[in-house]
Amino acid sequence: MSSRKIQTFRKRISTENHFKRFWYGGLASMAACLVTHPLDLAKVRLQTAAKPGQSLIGMLYHIVTKDGITKIYSGLTASLLRQATYSTTRFGVYEYLKELYINKTHNTKPSTVVLLPMSMVAGALGGLVGNPSDVVNIRMQNDSTLPSNQRRNYKNAFDGIYRICKNENVSSLFRGLSPNLVRGVLMTASQVVTYDIAKTFLIDKIHMDPSKKSTHFSASLIAGLVATTVCSPADVVKTRIMNSKGSGQSAISILVNAVKHEGIGFLFRGWLPSFIRLGPHTIVTFLVLEQLRKFKLGM
């Protein structure tokens, strides 16, 4: 067999292997979702509250005492569907673009300047694919806070999508798409790129073992801090739009109106619960992801 045919064969095998692990990011994020969903629920409730000031613990206590312990997992099916769509896409596209770059440059490790646009493309595509499930997710999580005559009472994520299409229109599934795309770009750029950079720094500069969970934990903790801070404004605006009854307000008008009446702190409302949720979510995601890579599940 000629060297050219061997090279083509190796590239084909590499591509096939990549698509076999395309879903690693989605599976890892779904596992993290099972751990952090109650915190995500409390975060959404805090972001949509008419009056700021309630703590994360206070919100969780309120949910449990008013609605029951099982309600801390309200909207879980939508959260899982969101991770299955949004995270599978953004992680998969990001890893694919990285591998494509490495193959094209003969194993040259991509720099931050290269990783950032890759992550932005991956995040935007993830935000687009995951938007319908995100709309249902936020509505299901916030449903019990509405007056009984305004509640949607979706049975699960698929029922929510079906009823939105039936009772509203398909375009309602893409409500809040603009801030969601922005958030997807910011989240992926700040989370996965920060993780890659932090992991490289810990290995190269501090000489931590690349195979140890402590290395993965430290890098993911840094990524969680950066991602929470960068994404907070877009996340708050996105939540407000998706939970609305269709007032027709744009993301900019909602942002300006909220800052005017609630102050600049509105942009970072729920930062602590966001980090308490996103921090563990990021850590669990990357720990599971690294284990999937280690054992080459499905390869």
HELIX and SHEET records of a PDB file:
HELIX    1   1 SER A    3  LYS A   20  1                                  18    
HELIX    2   2 TYR A   24  THR A   48  1                                  25    
HELIX    3   3 LEU A   56  ASP A   67  1                                  12    
HELIX    4   4 ILE A   69  TYR A   73  5                                   5    
HELIX    5   5 LEU A   76  ARG A   82  1                                   7    
HELIX    6   6 GLN A   83  SER A   87  3                                   5    
HELIX    7   7 THR A   88  LYS A  104  1                                  17    
HELIX    8   8 THR A  112  ASN A  142  1                                  31    
HELIX    9   9 ASP A  143  THR A  145  5                                   3    
HELIX   10  10 SER A  148  GLN A  150  5                                   3    
HELIX   11  11 ALA A  157  ASN A  167  1                                  11    
HELIX   12  12 VAL A  170  PHE A  174  5                                   5    
HELIX   13  13 LEU A  177  ASP A  204  1                                  28    
HELIX   14  14 LYS A  213  ASN A  243  1                                  31    
HELIX   15  15 ALA A  251  GLU A  262  1                                  12    
HELIX   16  16 ILE A  264  PHE A  268  5                                   5    
HELIX   17  17 TRP A  271  PHE A  295  1                                  25    
END                                                                             
